[in-house]
Amino acid sequence: YMLPALESQLDALRSGGISQKLFVICDFDRTITRFKGLDGEPCDECHDIIFRRCAPSETWTQAVDDLWARTKIEFGNLKEKPVEEREKLARWWWGAANDMMIEHKINKNMIQEAVRRANTVPRPGALELLQRCVDCGIPVLIVSAGLQPVIEEFVRQHNETLLKSPLLAIHANTMAFDDQGGLVACAGEDDMIHFQNKNQIFRQCRTYFEGLSKEGRSHVLLLGDSLEDVRCLENIQHKAAIKIGFANRPSNDVRDYLERFDAVITGDRSMEYVDQVMQSLLGEQWAH
């Protein structure tokens, strides 16, 4: 699905030197990764990978179950709650998850195996598309409410070359480890990223975006699976934006997505359409 105005937007962007003007902002969970894994079950998201695939203590599983039980009570029907209350609940949940991981002594060495054991797989063509972007000199920023070490390890296991590119940046919730690999701190409230505050990305990454502006990068391609992902663009200087959404769930209303995105991909499909958009913008440079 695409808005009629999208083609005229693409026409306006098809100008010389587009690769010097473009940058990419991309969500991680259910955007770079698929909605469902090869086992047919929903892919583990970043926190799920830690919650389900690590066993730091005998009481870990019970602690995770207790957090989810309390979450169900606290959240209730989240969509019906005022924005301020949703933001408060998001801060509570991310903080509670951080405290739980620290208390049960999650170790950095557990993450590699947890990512390997997870059912999480890349969306077909996703990492290849980001690799081609950096090969064309286009900066890519992965923005996620997930966990930075988990995302880094996932990319490393599936495309280590991409992870090493100086044009790839990842902005997610940080985890600090001691010399023995034990988790001692997570992103504080000012630096925390959750599903309700992606409009804070400019504040949190001001130096990064100011650098892009100095390079003359004023056109952005944004990829995300949540209606909130488009809020990443708030306060970021840009002349033009192409926003492509992934409505993975059958329950997702495409009409809601088309109110925020220029094009919507349904049904957990590949990155083929995004690849076609890039081909139309960059022409032979993308093909090579």
Backbone as CSV, one residue per row, in Angstrom:
resi,resn,N_x,N_y,N_z,CA_x,CA_y,CA_z,C_x,C_y,C_z
1,TYR,0.841,-1.176,0.000,0.000,0.000,0.000,0.889,1.243,0.000
2,MET,0.509,2.224,-0.806,1.274,3.463,-0.824,0.347,4.633,-1.080
3,LEU,0.736,5.795,-0.549,-0.030,7.001,-0.789,0.229,7.503,-2.206
4,PRO,-0.792,8.068,-2.869,-0.604,8.573,-4.244,0.532,9.579,-4.356
5,ALA,0.770,10.333,-3.288,1.795,11.387,-3.347,3.215,10.836,-3.292
6,LEU,3.360,9.536,-2.977,4.702,9.004,-2.809,5.521,9.099,-4.090
7,GLU,4.915,8.806,-5.220,5.677,8.813,-6.470,6.203,10.202,-6.780
8,SER,5.398,11.227,-6.503,5.880,12.597,-6.742,6.992,12.949,-5.753
9,GLN,6.919,12.395,-4.535,7.998,12.615,-3.570,9.294,11.989,-4.076
10,LEU,9.185,10.790,-4.618,10.372,10.114,-5.150,10.945,10.885,-6.329
11,ASP,10.055,11.414,-7.176,10.513,12.207,-8.326,11.318,13.411,-7.861
12,ALA,10.842,14.044,-6.788,11.532,15.228,-6.283,12.907,14.888,-5.715
13,LEU,13.045,13.646,-5.238,14.314,13.225,-4.647,15.317,12.728,-5.685
14,ARG,14.823,12.392,-6.878,15.717,11.843,-7.907,16.535,12.976,-8.517
15,SER,17.559,13.339,-7.826,18.414,14.416,-8.326,19.856,13.982,-8.178
16,GLY,20.733,14.672,-8.843,22.145,14.313,-8.790,22.687,14.343,-7.373
17,GLY,23.512,13.371,-7.063,24.160,13.329,-5.769,23.253,12.954,-4.624
18,ILE,22.171,12.188,-4.908,21.235,11.839,-3.855,21.916,11.048,-2.740
19,SER,22.919,10.237,-3.085,23.585,9.439,-2.047,24.353,10.323,-1.066
20,GLN,24.696,11.562,-1.483,25.367,12.491,-0.577,24.375,13.278,0.292
21,LYS,23.097,13.147,-0.040,22.071,13.882,0.703,21.242,12.992,1.626
22,LEU,21.306,11.686,1.411,20.397,10.754,2.062,21.005,10.145,3.322
23,PHE,20.165,9.874,4.310,20.540,9.025,5.425,19.335,8.167,5.802
24,VAL,19.586,7.091,6.538,18.551,6.111,6.855,18.395,6.006,8.367
25,ILE,17.146,6.003,8.833,16.828,5.688,10.227,15.970,4.439,10.209
26,CYS,16.377,3.435,10.946,15.712,2.134,10.860,15.489,1.551,12.253
27,ASP,14.281,1.126,12.515,13.964,0.404,13.742,14.592,-0.995,13.671
28,PHE,14.691,-1.672,14.816,15.288,-3.012,14.840,14.243,-4.127,14.949
29,ASP,13.631,-4.285,16.133,12.691,-5.388,16.341,11.517,-5.315,15.374
30,ARG,11.284,-6.410,14.673,10.150,-6.574,13.745,10.240,-5.654,12.530
31,THR,11.412,-5.012,12.344,11.685,-4.234,11.128,12.900,-4.836,10.446
32,ILE,14.060,-4.750,11.100,15.219,-5.487,10.596,15.004,-6.978,10.794
33,THR,14.349,-7.336,11.898,14.022,-8.745,12.128,12.614,-9.034,11.626
34,ARG,12.331,-10.294,11.449,10.997,-10.698,11.012,10.031,-10.654,12.188
35,PHE,8.737,-10.701,11.856,7.718,-10.796,12.890,7.649,-12.223,13.428
36,LYS,7.720,-13.206,12.531,7.693,-14.605,12.952,8.997,-15.299,12.580
37,GLY,9.441,-16.181,13.467,10.657,-16.929,13.230,10.406,-18.154,12.377
38,LEU,11.473,-18.899,12.131,11.352,-20.101,11.301,10.486,-21.161,11.961
39,ASP,10.294,-21.057,13.295,9.452,-22.011,14.013,7.977,-21.625,13.978
40,GLY,7.662,-20.528,13.287,6.273,-20.094,13.186,5.785,-19.254,14.352
41,GLU,6.616,-19.124,15.383,6.260,-18.316,16.545,6.805,-16.895,16.369
42,PRO,6.190,-15.914,17.053,6.731,-14.552,16.966,8.202,-14.519,17.361
43,CYS,9.004,-13.779,16.615,10.431,-13.669,16.921,10.628,-13.029,18.290
44,ASP,11.629,-13.527,19.015,12.019,-12.875,20.255,12.477,-11.457,19.938
45,GLU,11.951,-10.487,20.678,12.491,-9.140,20.591,13.689,-9.049,21.533
46,CYS,14.362,-7.902,21.553,15.615,-7.781,22.312,15.478,-8.233,23.762
47,HIS,14.481,-7.706,24.463,14.313,-8.088,25.861,13.939,-9.560,25.984
48,ASP,13.134,-10.062,25.044,12.766,-11.484,25.073,14.005,-12.370,24.991
49,ILE,14.982,-11.960,24.194,16.196,-12.765,24.029,16.890,-12.937,25.375
50,ILE,16.935,-11.859,26.170,17.515,-11.962,27.507,16.580,-12.745,28.436
51,PHE,15.299,-12.401,28.408,14.348,-13.019,29.328,14.211,-14.523,29.103
52,ARG,14.131,-14.926,27.829,13.821,-16.330,27.512,15.054,-17.205,27.300
53,ARG,16.146,-16.596,26.883,17.298,-17.406,26.457,18.470,-17.353,27.428
54,CYS,18.324,-16.607,28.528,19.369,-16.570,29.556,18.848,-17.236,30.829
55,ALA,19.759,-17.749,31.618,19.398,-18.358,32.906,20.450,-17.978,33.948
56,PRO,20.484,-16.719,34.362,21.538,-16.261,35.274,21.376,-16.755,36.710
57,SER,20.152,-17.161,37.089,19.924,-17.622,38.455,18.759,-18.609,38.476
58,GLU,18.622,-19.319,39.600,17.543,-20.297,39.730,16.174,-19.627,39.771
59,THR,16.131,-18.377,40.188,14.848,-17.676,40.312,14.554,-16.746,39.136
60,TRP,15.400,-16.799,38.101,15.250,-15.900,36.957,13.905,-16.067,36.252
61,THR,13.536,-17.297,35.934,12.291,-17.542,35.211,11.098,-17.024,35.991
62,GLN,11.101,-17.240,37.300,9.999,-16.750,38.132,9.966,-15.229,38.147
63,ALA,11.145,-14.603,38.201,11.203,-13.141,38.191,10.629,-12.574,36.890
64,VAL,10.975,-13.214,35.767,10.442,-12.772,34.467,8.924,-12.936,34.434
65,ASP,8.442,-14.093,34.896,6.988,-14.329,34.920,6.283,-13.302,35.792
66,ASP,6.891,-12.973,36.933,6.283,-11.979,37.834,6.221,-10.607,37.177
67,LEU,7.281,-10.244,36.427,7.280,-8.951,35.738,6.162,-8.896,34.704
68,TRP,6.003,-9.949,33.930,4.947,-9.962,32.917,3.562,-9.934,33.556
69,ALA,3.401,-10.635,34.680,2.107,-10.637,35.362,1.765,-9.223,35.862
70,ARG,2.760,-8.553,36.434,2.515,-7.196,36.904,2.281,-6.243,35.738
71,THR,3.011,-6.470,34.639,2.842,-5.635,33.444,1.408,-5.700,32.935
72,LYS,0.849,-6.902,32.918,-0.533,-7.078,32.445,-1.498,-6.274,33.294
73,ILE,-1.263,-6.254,34.601,-2.135,-5.503,35.510,-1.930,-4.001,35.336
74,GLU,-0.659,-3.570,35.306,-0.350,-2.139,35.229,-0.777,-1.528,33.900
75,PHE,-0.525,-2.239,32.815,-0.810,-1.690,31.490,-2.304,-1.693,31.190
76,GLY,-3.009,-2.774,31.547,-4.423,-2.857,31.216,-4.626,-2.676,29.723
77,ASN,-5.620,-1.864,29.352,-5.831,-1.536,27.939,-5.038,-0.267,27.642
78,LEU,-3.781,-0.451,27.267,-2.844,0.667,27.152,-3.303,1.714,26.149
79,LYS,-3.902,1.284,25.048,-4.299,2.214,23.997,-5.319,3.237,24.477
80,GLU,-6.082,2.899,25.507,-7.125,3.795,25.989,-6.613,4.790,27.023
81,LYS,-5.355,4.634,27.436,-4.807,5.504,28.480,-4.256,6.794,27.865
82,PRO,-4.267,7.893,28.605,-3.692,9.157,28.112,-2.206,8.992,27.819
83,VAL,-1.689,9.847,26.938,-0.285,9.765,26.535,0.631,9.848,27.742
84,GLU,0.348,10.773,28.662,1.211,10.945,29.828,1.294,9.674,30.658
85,GLU,0.172,8.972,30.797,0.165,7.736,31.580,0.904,6.626,30.840
86,ARG,0.760,6.587,29.514,1.489,5.574,28.737,2.995,5.783,28.872
87,GLU,3.422,7.034,28.832,4.848,7.328,28.983,5.349,6.936,30.372
88,LYS,4.550,7.214,31.394,4.916,6.843,32.759,5.045,5.332,32.893
89,LEU,4.107,4.593,32.312,4.145,3.130,32.379,5.334,2.572,31.610
90,ALA,5.654,3.201,30.481,6.812,2.746,29.707,8.095,2.927,30.516
91,ARG,8.234,4.090,31.162,9.420,4.322,31.994,9.487,3.318,33.142
92,TRP,8.321,3.020,33.729,8.295,2.022,34.812,8.778,0.664,34.303
93,TRP,8.246,0.234,33.156,8.573,-1.125,32.681,10.045,-1.240,32.322
94,TRP,10.561,-0.279,31.578,11.973,-0.360,31.185,12.875,-0.301,32.426
95,GLY,12.496,0.527,33.397,13.274,0.592,34.628,13.207,-0.707,35.414
96,ALA,12.021,-1.313,35.486,11.866,-2.578,36.205,12.657,-3.689,35.529
97,ALA,12.640,-3.704,34.206,13.407,-4.720,33.473,14.906,-4.534,33.721
98,ASN,15.362,-3.286,33.705,16.780,-3.013,33.982,17.170,-3.498,35.375
99,ASP,16.351,-3.149,36.378,16.651,-3.537,37.756,16.692,-5.055,37.891
100,MET,15.782,-5.735,37.226,15.732,-7.196,37.302,16.983,-7.823,36.695
101,MET,17.431,-7.295,35.552,18.621,-7.854,34.910,19.866,-7.631,35.761
102,ILE,19.943,-6.466,36.411,21.093,-6.177,37.286,21.049,-7.060,38.530
103,GLU,19.868,-7.159,39.137,19.721,-7.940,40.367,20.106,-9.403,40.155
104,HIS,19.739,-9.957,39.004,20.007,-11.373,38.745,21.335,-11.590,38.020
105,LYS,22.114,-10.521,37.907,23.487,-10.615,37.429,23.604,-11.219,36.025
106,ILE,22.841,-10.614,35.108,23.043,-10.971,33.693,24.504,-10.703,33.342
107,ASN,25.117,-11.635,32.631,26.527,-11.504,32.279,26.663,-11.296,30.775
108,LYS,27.598,-10.438,30.407,27.820,-10.133,28.989,28.083,-11.388,28.177
109,ASN,28.753,-12.363,28.786,29.096,-13.587,28.071,27.874,-14.424,27.723
110,MET,26.732,-14.158,28.367,25.511,-14.906,28.077,24.845,-14.439,26.784
111,ILE,25.140,-13.216,26.382,24.378,-12.609,25.287,24.634,-13.312,23.962
112,GLN,25.881,-13.642,23.691,26.207,-14.291,22.416,25.410,-15.576,22.228
113,GLU,25.379,-16.422,23.253,24.653,-17.687,23.150,23.146,-17.452,23.128
114,ALA,22.672,-16.461,23.878,21.239,-16.161,23.890,20.757,-15.735,22.503
115,VAL,21.529,-14.897,21.835,21.166,-14.467,20.479,21.177,-15.664,19.526
116,ARG,22.150,-16.537,19.704,22.243,-17.716,18.834,21.062,-18.661,19.049
117,ARG,20.593,-18.780,20.280,19.510,-19.703,20.601,18.135,-19.128,20.283
118,ALA,18.035,-17.827,20.152,16.741,-17.183,19.899,16.197,-17.584,18.532
119,ASN,14.872,-17.479,18.390,14.255,-17.771,17.090,14.228,-16.546,16.184
120,THR,14.934,-15.501,16.590,14.944,-14.234,15.849,15.800,-14.346,14.594
121,VAL,15.223,-13.957,13.466,15.945,-14.013,12.188,15.779,-12.676,11.463
122,PRO,16.725,-12.337,10.594,16.584,-11.081,9.842,15.410,-11.147,8.866
123,ARG,14.773,-10.023,8.677,13.790,-9.924,7.594,14.555,-10.132,6.288
124,PRO,14.058,-10.961,5.382,14.799,-11.211,4.146,15.180,-9.920,3.423
125,GLY,16.465,-9.779,3.178,16.976,-8.611,2.469,17.293,-7.423,3.345
126,ALA,16.990,-7.483,4.652,17.148,-6.297,5.504,18.611,-5.923,5.707
127,LEU,19.409,-6.868,6.172,20.811,-6.545,6.434,21.565,-6.300,5.136
128,GLU,21.158,-6.979,4.074,21.774,-6.740,2.762,21.476,-5.317,2.292
129,LEU,20.251,-4.847,2.550,19.891,-3.485,2.157,20.713,-2.461,2.933
130,LEU,20.868,-2.668,4.228,21.657,-1.728,5.030,23.128,-1.781,4.625
131,GLN,23.611,-2.977,4.283,24.988,-3.099,3.814,25.182,-2.325,2.517
132,ARG,24.217,-2.423,1.628,24.327,-1.707,0.357,24.273,-0.202,0.578
133,CYS,23.480,0.222,1.560,23.430,1.657,1.886,24.817,2.159,2.275
134,VAL,25.466,1.487,3.218,26.777,1.969,3.661,27.805,1.826,2.542
135,ASP,27.655,0.813,1.685,28.556,0.671,0.541,28.420,1.847,-0.418
136,CYS,27.220,2.438,-0.463,26.974,3.605,-1.314,27.288,4.911,-0.596
137,GLY,27.838,4.811,0.613,28.206,6.005,1.362,27.061,6.646,2.115
138,ILE,25.972,5.891,2.337,24.785,6.431,3.003,24.794,6.016,4.477
139,PRO,24.815,6.976,5.402,24.811,6.629,6.832,23.506,5.948,7.245
140,VAL,23.618,4.971,8.135,22.466,4.232,8.657,22.478,4.330,10.169
141,LEU,21.352,4.734,10.739,21.192,4.770,12.192,20.085,3.794,12.575
142,ILE,20.445,2.755,13.317,19.450,1.844,13.878,19.009,2.424,15.218
143,VAL,17.720,2.679,15.353,17.151,3.231,16.583,16.217,2.188,17.171
144,SER,16.414,1.875,18.447,15.612,0.804,19.032,15.371,1.040,20.510
145,ALA,14.190,0.620,20.969,13.882,0.598,22.394,14.405,-0.687,23.032
146,GLY,15.121,-1.479,22.246,15.718,-2.715,22.742,17.058,-2.473,23.400
147,LEU,17.898,-3.492,23.397,19.154,-3.479,24.146,20.339,-3.452,23.192
148,GLN,21.195,-2.453,23.344,22.306,-2.244,22.417,23.202,-3.477,22.255
149,PRO,23.663,-4.122,23.346,24.547,-5.291,23.150,23.865,-6.434,22.405
150,VAL,22.568,-6.591,22.581,21.834,-7.650,21.879,21.791,-7.352,20.384
151,ILE,21.496,-6.093,20.035,21.439,-5.707,18.622,22.815,-5.856,17.976
152,GLU,23.848,-5.398,18.655,25.202,-5.508,18.114,25.575,-6.969,17.883
153,GLU,25.235,-7.825,18.832,25.565,-9.241,18.688,24.766,-9.881,17.558
154,PHE,23.507,-9.506,17.409,22.679,-10.034,16.323,23.271,-9.652,14.965
155,VAL,23.620,-8.382,14.806,24.207,-7.935,13.536,25.550,-8.626,13.315
156,ARG,26.344,-8.761,14.379,27.645,-9.420,14.247,27.494,-10.861,13.755
157,GLN,26.508,-11.581,14.284,26.327,-12.981,13.900,25.813,-13.126,12.471
158,HIS,25.111,-12.118,11.987,24.506,-12.230,10.650,25.226,-11.420,9.579
159,ASN,25.963,-10.383,9.969,26.693,-9.575,8.984,27.742,-8.744,9.709
160,GLU,28.864,-9.361,10.029,29.894,-8.688,10.805,30.501,-7.516,10.042
161,THR,30.529,-7.623,8.717,31.056,-6.525,7.899,30.244,-5.258,8.104
162,LEU,28.920,-5.394,8.149,28.045,-4.241,8.378,28.314,-3.635,9.745
163,LEU,28.452,-4.478,10.763,28.670,-3.976,12.119,29.935,-3.141,12.208
164,LYS,30.955,-3.501,11.435,32.234,-2.803,11.480,32.252,-1.517,10.671
165,SER,31.203,-1.272,9.871,31.202,-0.084,9.012,31.116,1.193,9.848
166,PRO,31.964,2.176,9.570,31.877,3.465,10.287,30.607,4.236,9.957
167,LEU,29.893,3.814,8.909,28.651,4.495,8.532,27.429,3.905,9.227
168,LEU,27.628,2.824,9.991,26.522,2.259,10.772,26.621,2.742,12.207
169,ALA,25.528,3.287,12.718,25.438,3.666,14.131,24.216,2.981,14.731
170,ILE,24.321,2.588,15.986,23.209,1.945,16.683,22.920,2.743,17.944
171,HIS,21.671,3.166,18.081,21.262,3.902,19.281,20.134,3.128,19.949
172,ALA,20.461,2.476,21.070,19.495,1.677,21.816,19.849,1.783,23.290
173,ASN,19.152,1.037,24.122,19.393,1.096,25.557,20.708,0.412,25.906
174,THR,21.575,1.165,26.557,22.917,0.676,26.851,22.914,-0.232,28.084
175,MET,23.948,-1.073,28.138,24.177,-1.945,29.291,25.664,-1.838,29.625
176,ALA,25.990,-1.547,30.883,27.382,-1.420,31.305,27.773,-2.643,32.137
177,PHE,28.949,-3.204,31.830,29.407,-4.427,32.479,30.717,-4.167,33.216
178,ASP,30.947,-4.909,34.296,32.214,-4.789,35.012,33.287,-5.669,34.360
179,ASP,34.452,-5.739,34.959,35.572,-6.471,34.365,35.290,-7.968,34.234
180,GLN,34.385,-8.479,35.042,34.030,-9.897,34.961,32.830,-10.141,34.041
181,GLY,32.346,-9.075,33.406,31.215,-9.212,32.486,29.860,-9.080,33.145
182,GLY,29.834,-8.798,34.449,28.557,-8.670,35.133,27.877,-7.335,34.840
183,LEU,26.569,-7.379,34.673,25.811,-6.161,34.391,25.722,-5.305,35.650
184,VAL,26.152,-4.052,35.538,26.148,-3.166,36.702,25.264,-1.928,36.505
185,ALA,24.913,-1.617,35.263,24.083,-0.433,35.017,23.433,-0.528,33.639
186,CYS,22.281,0.115,33.516,21.589,0.227,32.223,21.271,1.693,31.977
187,ALA,20.766,1.983,30.815,20.444,3.362,30.457,19.565,4.007,31.522
188,GLY,19.945,5.206,31.974,19.147,5.940,32.942,17.936,6.572,32.287
189,GLU,17.105,7.214,33.075,15.850,7.741,32.556,16.063,8.774,31.453
190,ASP,17.120,9.600,31.550,17.374,10.618,30.522,17.792,9.997,29.195
191,ASP,18.460,8.842,29.256,18.975,8.195,28.046,18.128,7.013,27.593
192,MET,17.129,6.662,28.405,16.306,5.495,28.102,15.484,5.700,26.830
193,ILE,15.383,4.638,26.042,14.530,4.667,24.850,13.439,3.619,25.052
194,HIS,12.186,4.052,24.937,11.075,3.105,25.030,10.069,3.417,23.931
195,PHE,8.993,2.659,23.895,8.083,2.777,22.755,7.300,4.083,22.730
196,GLN,7.399,4.887,23.792,6.647,6.135,23.839,7.507,7.378,23.659
197,ASN,8.824,7.238,23.528,9.639,8.466,23.507,10.632,8.530,22.354
198,LYS,10.288,7.945,21.227,11.233,8.011,20.114,11.372,9.421,19.551
199,ASN,10.514,10.334,19.995,10.683,11.736,19.607,11.857,12.385,20.343
200,GLN,12.489,11.659,21.275,13.638,12.178,22.003,14.971,11.826,21.337
201,ILE,14.906,11.157,20.199,16.127,10.678,19.548,17.049,11.831,19.172
202,PHE,16.480,12.942,18.700,17.346,14.066,18.332,18.112,14.567,19.554
203,ARG,17.419,14.724,20.676,18.082,15.195,21.896,19.180,14.225,22.324
204,GLN,18.892,12.930,22.237,19.852,11.927,22.684,21.025,11.766,21.708
205,CYS,20.788,12.084,20.442,21.826,11.899,19.412,22.145,13.212,18.710
206,ARG,22.080,14.311,19.419,22.240,15.637,18.808,23.532,15.754,18.001
207,THR,24.641,15.305,18.568,25.932,15.426,17.877,25.911,14.659,16.559
208,TYR,25.302,13.481,16.564,25.217,12.666,15.341,24.443,13.416,14.254
209,PHE,23.282,13.936,14.605,22.453,14.592,13.593,23.033,15.932,13.154
210,GLU,23.685,16.638,14.058,24.352,17.878,13.650,25.465,17.586,12.658
211,GLY,26.136,16.448,12.825,27.161,16.039,11.872,26.573,15.763,10.502
212,LEU,25.394,15.111,10.475,24.737,14.847,9.189,24.351,16.160,8.507
213,SER,23.872,17.119,9.293,23.480,18.412,8.723,24.679,19.122,8.107
214,LYS,25.811,19.054,8.778,27.015,19.687,8.253,27.460,19.048,6.947
215,GLU,27.150,17.758,6.780,27.488,17.058,5.536,26.481,17.350,4.423
216,GLY,25.417,18.070,4.760,24.389,18.374,3.769,23.380,17.263,3.583
217,ARG,23.278,16.398,4.569,22.314,15.283,4.460,20.962,15.749,4.993
218,SER,20.040,15.976,4.060,18.744,16.559,4.412,17.573,15.689,3.979
219,HIS,17.855,14.513,3.392,16.802,13.597,2.954,16.917,12.308,3.759
220,VAL,15.793,11.814,4.243,15.840,10.658,5.124,14.865,9.574,4.667
221,LEU,15.319,8.339,4.759,14.460,7.172,4.580,14.250,6.575,5.960
222,LEU,12.997,6.488,6.401,12.687,5.940,7.714,11.927,4.634,7.568
223,LEU,12.374,3.603,8.301,11.751,2.278,8.271,11.351,1.889,9.689
224,GLY,10.113,1.459,9.876,9.680,1.056,11.207,8.406,0.242,11.171
225,ASP,8.154,-0.494,12.249,6.948,-1.334,12.300,5.900,-0.786,13.260
226,SER,6.246,0.256,14.009,5.319,0.830,14.977,4.883,2.215,14.528
227,LEU,3.651,2.570,14.848,3.176,3.909,14.522,4.021,4.977,15.203
228,GLU,4.614,4.620,16.341,5.443,5.571,17.079,6.806,5.793,16.421
229,ASP,7.217,4.895,15.521,8.550,5.019,14.927,8.716,6.303,14.119
230,VAL,7.625,6.815,13.561,7.739,8.044,12.769,8.122,9.240,13.638
231,ARG,7.938,9.115,14.945,8.279,10.227,15.848,9.788,10.434,15.928
232,CYS,10.566,9.481,15.424,12.015,9.676,15.358,12.370,10.947,14.592
233,LEU,11.514,11.341,13.656,11.836,12.479,12.795,11.580,13.830,13.465
234,GLU,10.890,13.823,14.603,10.585,15.086,15.273,11.882,15.784,15.695
235,ASN,11.999,17.040,15.340,13.134,17.915,15.678,14.381,17.656,14.831
236,ILE,14.366,16.633,13.984,15.514,16.361,13.121,15.377,17.194,11.845
237,GLN,16.395,17.985,11.536,16.339,18.820,10.346,16.369,17.948,9.095
238,HIS,15.348,18.093,8.260,15.326,17.375,6.988,14.374,18.088,6.029
239,LYS,14.735,18.032,4.749,13.914,18.662,3.723,12.874,17.713,3.165
240,ALA,13.197,16.415,3.187,12.274,15.433,2.627,12.438,14.117,3.359
241,ALA,11.342,13.372,3.477,11.384,12.082,4.157,10.485,11.083,3.433
242,ILE,10.997,9.888,3.266,10.198,8.763,2.784,10.041,7.815,3.965
243,LYS,8.800,7.572,4.377,8.530,6.768,5.567,7.827,5.477,5.131
244,ILE,8.460,4.355,5.400,7.907,3.057,5.014,7.649,2.239,6.273
245,GLY,6.401,1.795,6.446,6.008,1.053,7.638,5.769,-0.416,7.353
246,PHE,5.993,-1.227,8.368,5.773,-2.677,8.274,4.626,-3.057,9.213
247,ALA,3.448,-3.299,8.637,2.281,-3.711,9.420,2.286,-5.241,9.457
248,ASN,3.044,-5.786,10.393,3.300,-7.224,10.411,2.099,-8.060,10.839
249,ARG,1.343,-7.533,11.783,0.277,-8.323,12.394,-1.008,-8.248,11.576
250,PRO,-1.764,-9.351,11.508,-3.070,-9.303,10.827,-4.001,-8.279,11.465
251,SER,-3.791,-8.000,12.766,-4.661,-7.054,13.469,-4.307,-5.598,13.173
252,ASN,-3.154,-5.347,12.568,-2.767,-3.972,12.237,-3.701,-3.399,11.179
253,ASP,-4.220,-2.219,11.410,-5.097,-1.543,10.455,-4.224,-0.716,9.504
254,VAL,-4.218,-1.087,8.246,-3.390,-0.391,7.263,-3.743,1.094,7.194
255,ARG,-4.998,1.418,7.430,-5.405,2.829,7.368,-4.686,3.651,8.430
256,ASP,-4.500,3.064,9.614,-3.756,3.771,10.658,-2.319,4.022,10.218
257,TYR,-1.724,3.022,9.568,-0.337,3.153,9.124,-0.217,4.195,8.022
258,LEU,-1.183,4.241,7.113,-1.109,5.191,6.005,-1.322,6.637,6.467
259,GLU,-1.803,6.815,7.684,-1.895,8.167,8.236,-0.528,8.687,8.644
260,ARG,0.433,7.775,8.845,1.761,8.181,9.319,2.883,7.833,8.352
261,PHE,2.702,6.777,7.570,3.730,6.337,6.634,3.296,6.618,5.202
262,ASP,4.292,6.734,4.314,4.009,6.962,2.893,3.699,5.669,2.164
263,ALA,4.239,4.567,2.667,3.981,3.252,2.085,3.968,2.243,3.223
264,VAL,3.177,1.190,3.067,3.025,0.179,4.115,3.177,-1.205,3.509
265,ILE,4.039,-1.997,4.126,4.265,-3.380,3.723,3.564,-4.283,4.730
266,THR,2.715,-5.163,4.271,1.938,-6.019,5.167,2.445,-7.466,5.108
267,GLY,2.106,-8.207,6.149,2.299,-9.657,6.108,3.717,-10.156,6.292
268,ASP,4.551,-9.445,7.040,5.901,-9.934,7.352,6.721,-10.202,6.094
269,ARG,6.547,-9.334,5.098,7.246,-9.533,3.828,8.708,-9.082,3.890
270,SER,9.397,-9.307,2.790,10.823,-8.988,2.695,11.021,-7.490,2.478
271,MET,12.296,-7.118,2.303,12.673,-5.730,2.022,12.661,-5.425,0.523
272,GLU,12.051,-6.265,-0.260,12.105,-6.097,-1.719,11.583,-4.727,-2.150
273,TYR,10.468,-4.273,-1.568,9.910,-2.982,-1.977,10.865,-1.843,-1.624
274,VAL,11.461,-1.911,-0.436,12.410,-0.868,-0.036,13.603,-0.863,-0.986
275,ASP,14.047,-2.050,-1.367,15.140,-2.158,-2.325,14.758,-1.481,-3.654
276,GLN,13.513,-1.667,-4.074,13.044,-1.043,-5.321,13.024,0.483,-5.188
277,VAL,12.642,0.977,-4.015,12.651,2.422,-3.781,14.074,2.972,-3.894
278,MET,15.015,2.268,-3.271,16.407,2.708,-3.350,16.940,2.635,-4.773
279,GLN,16.542,1.610,-5.494,16.952,1.480,-6.891,16.428,2.662,-7.707
280,SER,15.182,3.052,-7.431,14.590,4.165,-8.184,15.267,5.492,-7.857
281,LEU,15.800,5.597,-6.639,16.452,6.843,-6.228,17.896,6.924,-6.711
282,LEU,18.609,5.807,-6.617,20.054,5.833,-6.880,20.434,5.274,-8.249
283,GLY,19.531,4.579,-8.899,19.809,4.064,-10.236,20.993,3.125,-10.288
284,GLU,21.927,3.386,-11.194,23.043,2.488,-11.415,23.938,2.364,-10.185
285,GLN,24.031,3.422,-9.394,24.876,3.355,-8.193,24.371,2.264,-7.248
286,TRP,23.045,2.122,-7.148,22.475,1.084,-6.278,22.660,-0.297,-6.904
287,ALA,22.514,-0.366,-8.202,22.598,-1.663,-8.883,24.002,-2.264,-8.741
288,HIS,25.019,-1.411,-8.621,26.386,-1.907,-8.531,26.834,-2.051,-7.084
